[in-house]
């Protein structure tokens, strides 16, 4: 059955790979990302009814307006995937500038809350739908020099599980560890060694079927995409 699927951070990496796998399956994608150029590329590649918007998830007011528009024009989403995220430049915690720490928390935590605030009330009113907030292995364990990112993903785990307790029966909130993938973000932390891991496109081949089968039975479970 065709679904309406929201993907944040849809312009690059995992988000773009998800879009490219969902669309041929007949699903309608509502995507956003910060790069206007990349959004235009998505619009050229995937015409209506898909919808792609240049949007900063840190801008709460803009996110609310975007949510109102896409729900009015396209419909209430069946699946919300909060994927947009950034990582700090690797450094010991005391060497991470305050502005860098703030940016990680603003996008990875507050940005997710902003999108939930804009999209989830309509899903709750309908009493159906799945919210997937992308976590990380670094949301369940730690490594040196990525403390801000770890903090943000531990927050995603807690926020997602708390949300799960607030949703009506028939819905689900899931923190999802995607696994280790060769993305620009990972290369920023690990350099060329990231190439030892699957590309976003290969990852999406496993992730998309997994995401599509998530349902109310999964509410409040910390899950991982199968390897």
N, C-alpha and C positions, 0 to 999 in steps of 0.2 A: 504494500500500500504506500502511495506517495505521501511524503511528509514535508512539512515546512520546517526548515532547519536554519537556525541562526548560528553563524560562526564568526567570532571576533578574531582579529588578527588574521584576516583571510587573505592578505596580500602576499605573504611569504611563508616559507617553512611548512610547518605542519598544517596551518590553516589553509594555505593554498593547495596543498596535497589533498586535504579533505574535500575541498570544493571540487577538484578535478575528478574525484572518485564518486562523490554523491550525485553530481549532475547527470552522468550517463545512466544512473539507476532510476531516474525519473523524479528525483526529489527537487523541491524548490528551495533555493539558497538565498538567505538574507545575510550578506557579509559586510564587514566593515574593516577598515584599516586606516592608518595615518597617512599613507602616501597617496596623494591625488593621482600621480602618474600610474601607480600600480592598480589603483581602483579603475582608472580608465581602461587599462589593459583587460581587467576582468570583465568590464562592461562590454568590451569589444568581443571577448571570447564567449561570453555567456549572456545572451539576450534575455529580455523579459520572458517569463515572469520573475526571473532571478533579479535581485536588487543588491547593488554594491554602492556603499557610501563612504566617502572620506570622513573619518570620525576619530577623534581622540577620546578614548574611554575615560580619561581623567576629567573631562569636561562634563560634569554631572548634568547641567542644564541641556547641553547639546545632545547628550545620550537620551534624556527623557523625551525630547522632541523627536529624535530619530525613532525611538520605540513607538511613540504614538503614531507616527506616519506609517511605518512599515506594517504595524498591526492593522491600521485602518485600510491600507491599500492591498495587503497581501493576505493577512489573516493571523490568527493566533498560532505561534510556533508549537510544534510537537516536540522539538528537541532544541535545546539551547546549549551551545558548546562555548564556554568561556576559555578561549585559547590565548588571547593577547597577553604577552608578557615580555619583560626585559630582564637582563642579567647585569649585575655589576661587573666592572672590570676587576679581575681577580686581584685581591689584596687582603692583607690581614685587616680585621675589623677596625682597628684603631687608625688605619691608614685610608679607609674609605671616606671620601668627602661627604659631608652632610647632604649635599645636593644629589650625589649619586645614590645614597641610601634612600632619600626621599623619592627619587624617581622610581626605584624598584617597588617601594611600597605603594606609591600612587597608582602605578599601572597594574601591578600584580594583585593587589588587595583591594584598594579603593575602586579601581576600574571595574573589577568583577562585581563589587557591590553596586556600582552605578548601573551596570547592565542588568543585574538582577532586579533592581528597583524599577527599571524601565520596562522590562519584558515579563517578569514572573507574575505580577498581579493579574494579567489577562489569562495566564495559564491556570492560576489558582481559581479564578472565577469560573473557568470551564472544568476545573477539577481533573485535569489530565496534562501530562507532559513530563519530560525528563530534563533535569538541569545537570550538565556535566561541567565541572570546574577542573581544568587541567592542573594537576598537582605535579609531583616530581618524586624521583627517588630521594631528592634532597628536601622533600617535605616529610620524609619518614626516617631519614638518617642525615648525617652531616659530613661535610668535608671542609678542609681549610680553605680560606680565601674566597668563599662564597657565602659568608654569613648573612648578608642582606637577602640574597636569593633564598637561602634556607629558611630564614625568618618569614619571608613572604609565602612560601609554599607550606610551611607548617600552619600558617594562618589560614590558608585555603582549606587545608584538611579540617581544621576546627570549624571554620565558617560553614563549610559544606555539610558537616555532620549536624551542626546546630540547625541549619536550614531544614535538614531532613526531618527534624522533630517538629517543625512548624507547618509542614505541608499537609494538605488534606489527603486522605486515603485515595489512592489511585495515581499519585505522583511520586517522583523520585528525585533526590539530590545525591549526586555521586562525586566524590573527589577521585580523579582518575590519574594514575601515574602512567604516562605514555611509554615509558621506557627510555632507553638511551638511543638517540637518533642523530645522524650527521647533519645538524642544522648550523646556520651561521652563529646562532647563540652558543652552541656547544663548542664550535671552533674558536669562539672568543675566549673560552675557558681552557680548552684542551689543545688548541692549535691543530696541526695536521693529524694528530692521533685520532681525532674525531672521525676520520675517514674509515676507521675500522668498523664503524657501526652502520646500520641500514640508512639509506636515503629516506627523506620524507615520503617519496612516492612508494617505495617498497613498504615502509611502515604503514601507510594508508591502506594498503591491500589487506592488512590484518585488522587495522583499527576500525575501518568503516563497517564491516559486518558485526564487529563487537559492539560498536556504538548503536547500531540499528536494533540490536536485540535487547538493549537495556530497557527496563520497565519498572513498574511499582515494586516488584519483588526485590529490586536492588537498592531501594531507598536506604540511605544511611550506611552503605557499605563502602569502605575504601578499596577501590579496585585498581587493577593494572591491566593494560593491553597485553594479551598473551604474546609471548615471544615465539 
